[in-house]
Amino acid sequence: MAQNMKGWLAAFAAEVGTAPPTGEELDLLLELARIAAHASERAAAPITCWLAARAGVEPRDALAIGKRLTGEEDG
């Protein structure tokens, strides 16, 4: 059964025993995925987010790392 992204994330999070991302976390992770996909190839996007989570890096910090690696750092 097809569902929207938030529904999928909520269901998956419940199955793995965690909370789904907040709206802010979701925005940060999607931006990190965009950076990873454009810096290398599309498949790097989910794996980059997984690496950040595996390392215990918060989405905001992971995005800052991605921006630093690609030269997209904020001002």
The 8 nearest C-alpha neighbors of each residue, nearest first, counted from 0:
[[1, 2, 3, 7, 6, 10, 4, 11],
 [2, 0, 3, 7, 6, 4, 5, 10],
 [3, 1, 6, 7, 0, 4, 5, 8],
 [2, 4, 6, 5, 7, 1, 8, 9],
 [3, 5, 7, 6, 8, 2, 9, 1],
 [4, 6, 8, 7, 3, 9, 2, 19],
 [7, 5, 9, 3, 4, 8, 2, 10],
 [6, 8, 4, 10, 5, 9, 11, 2],
 [9, 7, 5, 11, 10, 6, 12, 19],
 [8, 10, 12, 6, 19, 7, 11, 5],
 [9, 11, 7, 13, 8, 12, 6, 14],
 [12, 10, 14, 8, 13, 9, 7, 15],
 [13, 11, 17, 9, 15, 19, 14, 10],
 [12, 14, 16, 10, 11, 15, 17, 9],
 [13, 15, 11, 12, 16, 10, 17, 9],
 [16, 14, 12, 13, 17, 11, 10, 18],
 [17, 15, 13, 14, 12, 18, 11, 19],
 [16, 18, 12, 13, 15, 19, 14, 11],
 [19, 17, 12, 20, 13, 16, 9, 21],
 [18, 20, 12, 9, 8, 21, 17, 13],
 [21, 19, 24, 25, 18, 22, 23, 8],
 [20, 22, 24, 23, 25, 19, 18, 26],
 [21, 23, 25, 24, 26, 20, 27, 19],
 [22, 24, 26, 25, 21, 27, 20, 28],
 [25, 23, 21, 27, 20, 26, 22, 58],
 [24, 26, 22, 28, 23, 27, 20, 21],
 [25, 27, 23, 29, 24, 28, 30, 22],
 [28, 26, 24, 30, 25, 29, 58, 59],
 [29, 27, 31, 25, 30, 26, 58, 32],
 [28, 30, 32, 26, 31, 27, 25, 33],
 [29, 31, 33, 27, 28, 32, 26, 34],
 [32, 30, 28, 62, 34, 29, 33, 27],
 [31, 33, 44, 29, 35, 30, 34, 36],
 [34, 32, 30, 36, 31, 35, 29, 37],
 [33, 35, 31, 37, 32, 36, 38, 30],
 [36, 34, 44, 32, 38, 33, 37, 43],
 [37, 35, 41, 40, 44, 33, 34, 39],
 [36, 38, 34, 35, 39, 33, 40, 41],
 [39, 37, 35, 36, 34, 40, 69, 33],
 [38, 40, 37, 36, 35, 43, 41, 42],
 [41, 39, 36, 42, 43, 37, 38, 35],
 [40, 42, 36, 43, 44, 39, 37, 35],
 [41, 43, 44, 40, 45, 36, 46, 39],
 [44, 42, 46, 41, 36, 40, 35, 47],
 [45, 43, 32, 35, 36, 47, 42, 46],
 [46, 44, 48, 47, 43, 49, 32, 42],
 [45, 47, 49, 43, 48, 44, 50, 42],
 [48, 46, 50, 44, 49, 45, 43, 51],
 [49, 47, 51, 45, 46, 50, 52, 44],
 [48, 50, 46, 52, 47, 51, 53, 45],
 [51, 49, 53, 47, 52, 48, 46, 54],
 [50, 52, 56, 48, 54, 49, 53, 61],
 [53, 51, 55, 49, 54, 50, 56, 48],
 [52, 54, 50, 55, 51, 49, 56, 48],
 [53, 55, 51, 52, 56, 50, 49, 57],
 [56, 54, 52, 53, 51, 57, 50, 58],
 [57, 55, 51, 54, 52, 61, 60, 58],
 [56, 58, 60, 59, 61, 55, 51, 52],
 [59, 57, 61, 60, 27, 28, 24, 62],
 [60, 58, 62, 61, 57, 27, 63, 24],
 [61, 59, 63, 57, 62, 58, 64, 56],
 [62, 60, 58, 64, 63, 59, 56, 57],
 [61, 63, 65, 31, 59, 64, 60, 58],
 [64, 62, 60, 66, 61, 65, 67, 59],
 [65, 63, 67, 61, 62, 66, 68, 60],
 [66, 64, 62, 68, 67, 63, 61, 69],
 [65, 67, 71, 72, 63, 69, 64, 68],
 [66, 68, 64, 70, 72, 65, 69, 63],
 [67, 69, 65, 66, 70, 64, 71, 72],
 [68, 70, 66, 67, 71, 65, 38, 34],
 [69, 71, 67, 72, 68, 66, 65, 73],
 [72, 70, 66, 69, 67, 73, 68, 65],
 [73, 71, 66, 67, 70, 74, 63, 69],
 [72, 74, 71, 66, 63, 67, 70, 62],
 [73, 72, 71, 70, 66, 67, 63, 69]]
